[in-house]
Amino acid sequence: MDALEQLGKTFFDWEAMAAVLPDLLTVGLPNTLMLALASGIIGTVVGMVLAIMGISRNRVLRWIARIYTDIFRGLPAVVIILLIGLGLGPILRQITGSTSPYPLGILALSLIASAYIGEIFRSGIQSVEKGQLEASRALGFSYSSSMQLVVVPQGVRRVLPALVNQFISLIKESSLIYFIGLVASERELFRVGNDAASNTGNLSPLIAAGVLYLCLTIPLTHLVNFIDNRLRVGKKQKPEPDELAARIGEGAKA
């Protein structure tokens, strides 16, 4: 019983959770969303460029995209964040005078995300049947117009679930930004919970931070499942009036 009580006090101290909740909601949550959204948007744009380079007819562009992707997918996220945050931090401060680590944190997360998103886009574009491109070319479209108007939109539509999954990963990876140093007003969810846990000697604030992470990721996970199911089975069609009347008649006969 003593062990269970100790576990309860360590992980489920409701007073400690209540004390840190305002900071989690007003500081940690907005900063986490800002990091994830900004890096997700930048990563998506850069990832699309990488995908186009990866399927380009130009061998040099293909090699550049391949090398970039291999590096930023192969290195641990924390290594990239530290290299950019600690390596470029002094240079950024000299140029802009800003001491905020946020731009560098967003840059690091964007570089990581773009490598994965680029591969997602590339696989989606290459999954589109070649007949689509050939048919558009037969209608008089140029190669670039065919890619922009026919092939790429279909490829992107097919990989929407994977893109949402990548955004979920960004939400979780934003917790690594604390390695490059954050002031009190710039802390994300993990850092707020970790600071409170260090000050109180109790892990309940980290549990509270984890619950908020789940509140963000679980709905997105179900959104992924919904999008994936909708893309596979399509939207249910409403019955036509004649078909509906036939069903009513069959019911009346029964």
Secondary structure by P-SEA (a helix, b strand, c coil): caaaaaaaaaccaaaaaaaaaaaaaacaaaaaaaaaaaaaaaaaaaaaaaaaaaacccaaaaaaaaaaaaaaaaccaaaaaaaaaccaaaaaaaacccccaaaaaaaaaaaaaaaaaaaaaaaaaaaccaaaaaaaaaacccaaaaaacccaaaaaaaaaaaaaaaaaaaaaacccccccccccccccaaaaaaaaaaaaccaaaaaaaaaaaaaacaaaaaaaaaaaaaaaccccccccaaaaaaaaaaaaac
